[in-house]
Amino acid sequence: MPTYDISTHLAALYASADDPWNTRTSPYEQDKFAQTIASLPRPHYRRGLEVGCGAGALTAHLARRCDHLIAMDCTERAVAVAQSLSDLTHVVFTCGTAPADWPRHAPDVVILSEVLYFLTDAENAGLAARISDDCTTDCDIVLVNWLGDTSGPISGAQAAVRLTDKLSMICKKISSECFHSFRIDVLRKC
Ligand SMILES: C[S@@+](CC[C@H](N)C(=O)[O-])C[C@H]1O[C@@H](n2cnc3c(N)ncnc32)[C@H](O)[C@@H]1O
């Protein structure tokens, strides 16, 4: 799990609102999702994995680009909300914490949107190991990170750099773009 404090914090957020970041309604989030989808290097993927799917707003967009998609979140309420709002039969929502509960799935695309800065350095390293072990060669890995205050120990930019550095031996950088308040980095496993 994320550290006790983070898990408790996340559970409390979802206890007070089904979609604490207003991902389903905010124009800012819709713009960010559009940029995220536009950053995908390939038009179509066989098996996607979305880590930290939250209330499932980005999931709905990703689902159009994947034959099969696993959307995972560590907060039970988030998964319940995402599941209840989706009628997509090729998307499986699951409650689990990255990296410990990474599902063996051989994904050819992995989306890490606004989740990396919740991870400890050890969890970040574990995530790099799962990407190394389980992702297909040529898997695209998309990192989306808020550039403002995360209220946590590391910033979104630091979290992105931390994972990118750990993957540097097995991934090449496809793109890295800063928008007004978030950045999107795309890596490809070699
Ligand atoms: C800020 S929300 C982002 C939701 C969505 N990905 C987006 O970009 O709109 C972060 C989500 O990541 C989940 N999360 C945080 N740490 C996680 C971990 N280690 N494994 C899985 N989910 C995690 C939280 O429960 C929360 O729903």
The ligand as a MOL file (V3000), in Angstrom:
LIG
                    3D

  0  0  0     0  0            999 V3000
M  V30 BEGIN CTAB
M  V30 COUNTS 27 29 0 0 0
M  V30 BEGIN ATOM
M  V30 1 C -5.1010 12.3400 -8.4390 0
M  V30 2 S -5.9760 10.8390 -8.6840 0 CHG=1
M  V30 3 C -5.7220 10.6120 -10.4690 0
M  V30 4 C -6.8700 9.8850 -11.1400 0
M  V30 5 C -6.6480 9.6960 -12.6500 0
M  V30 6 N -5.5090 8.8490 -12.9150 0
M  V30 7 C -6.4770 11.0260 -13.3450 0
M  V30 8 O -5.4170 11.2890 -13.9060 0
M  V30 9 O -7.4470 11.8000 -13.3240 0 CHG=-1
M  V30 10 C -4.8070 9.6370 -8.0430 0
M  V30 11 C -5.3950 8.2550 -7.8810 0
M  V30 12 O -4.3280 7.3220 -7.6720 0
M  V30 13 C -4.6890 6.4010 -6.6560 0
M  V30 14 N -3.4120 5.8750 -6.1080 0
M  V30 15 C -2.4910 6.5250 -5.3520 0
M  V30 16 N -1.4520 5.7250 -5.0840 0
M  V30 17 C -1.6910 4.5430 -5.7130 0
M  V30 18 C -0.9750 3.3130 -5.8290 0
M  V30 19 N 0.2220 3.1340 -5.2510 0
M  V30 20 N -1.5320 2.3210 -6.5630 0
M  V30 21 C -2.7580 2.4810 -7.1350 0
M  V30 22 N -3.4820 3.6110 -7.0490 0
M  V30 23 C -2.9510 4.6380 -6.3590 0
M  V30 24 C -5.5580 7.2030 -5.7180 0
M  V30 25 O -6.4510 6.4020 -4.9610 0
M  V30 26 C -6.3070 8.1300 -6.6670 0
M  V30 27 O -7.5490 7.6060 -7.0770 0
M  V30 END ATOM
M  V30 BEGIN BOND
M  V30 1 1 1 2
M  V30 2 1 2 3
M  V30 3 1 2 10
M  V30 4 1 3 4
M  V30 5 1 4 5
M  V30 6 1 5 6
M  V30 7 1 5 7
M  V30 8 2 7 8
M  V30 9 1 7 9
M  V30 10 1 10 11
M  V30 11 1 11 12
M  V30 12 1 11 26
M  V30 13 1 12 13
M  V30 14 1 13 14
M  V30 15 1 13 24
M  V30 16 1 14 15
M  V30 17 1 14 23
M  V30 18 2 15 16
M  V30 19 1 16 17
M  V30 20 1 17 18
M  V30 21 2 17 23
M  V30 22 1 18 19
M  V30 23 2 18 20
M  V30 24 1 20 21
M  V30 25 2 21 22
M  V30 26 1 22 23
M  V30 27 1 24 25
M  V30 28 1 24 26
M  V30 29 1 26 27
M  V30 END BOND
M  V30 END CTAB
M  END
